[in-house]
Amino acid sequence: MFDLEPKKPLYRGIAALAGLVLLGLGLGPILSHGDLFYKNWFGEWVFAPFAIIFGLVIVWGALFKPEILGKSTQTKR
C-alpha cells in the first residue's frame, strides 16, 4: 500500500522515535514503582521488559539496519 524507502532519514527518525516511546513505556513502571507489568490503553497487562527489548530492537534497526524496517523483498509466484 505504502511505498516507503526505509533508508530515508525522516523514516528512520520516526522509527527511532517510536522505539524510544516503547522504551520509555517499559522503563516507566520499573523505575517509578518497581513493577514488571503495566496496563496499556486497552486495559491489558504488558510485560515491561518485553516493551524495553522491542523498543531497543526498533531503535537499533533505525540506526544501523534500516532495511529491516521496510517491506520484505520476497517475490510472489
N, C-alpha and C positions, 0 to 999 in steps of 0.2 A: 504494500500500500504506500508506504513512505520510502523514498529512495534517498536515505541519508548516508553521507560519507562519514564514517566514524573517525577518520583521521583529521577532520577539520577541528581547529582549536575551540570553536564555540560548542560543538557537541561533546568534546572531551571535557570541557569545563562544566557543562551541565551534568554530565555523568559523575564527575568528581564531586560536585555539589550534592547530588543525590546520595552518593556514598557517604559523604560527611554527615548528612542528615540521619542516615541509618546508623552510623557510628555514634552519633550523639543520642539517638533514641535508645541505643543499647547501653551506653555508658551512664546515662542519666539516672536510672533507677539503682544501678550498682553503686555509684558514687554518693548519691544523696540518701538512700535508705538502706543500702546493702542487700537489696532484693535481686534475685536472679530472674524474676519474671516481671512483666508489666502488661497492662491492658492496652490493646490497640484501639483504633477508632470504632471498631465493630464490637468491642467489649470482650474480645477473645484474648486469652493469655499468650504472650510471646516470650520465648526463652531469650533473654537479653544477650548472652554470649553468641547466640546464632546471628542476631542482628549486627553485632560488632564484627563478626567474621565476614558476613555478607557485605557489610559496608566497606571493610578493608579490601575485599576482593574487587569491588566496583572501583574504588579509588585506585588500586594498583592497576587495574585494567585500563582506566582512563589515562593514567600517567605513562605506563610502559608498554601495554599491549592493546592499542585501541581497536585492532581488528576483531577482538573477541566481543566488542560492543555492537558490531554490525550484524547484518543478516548472514546466514550460512551461505557457502558457495556451492552447495551440492546442487546438481542439476537433476531435473525431473525427467523420467523416461516414460 
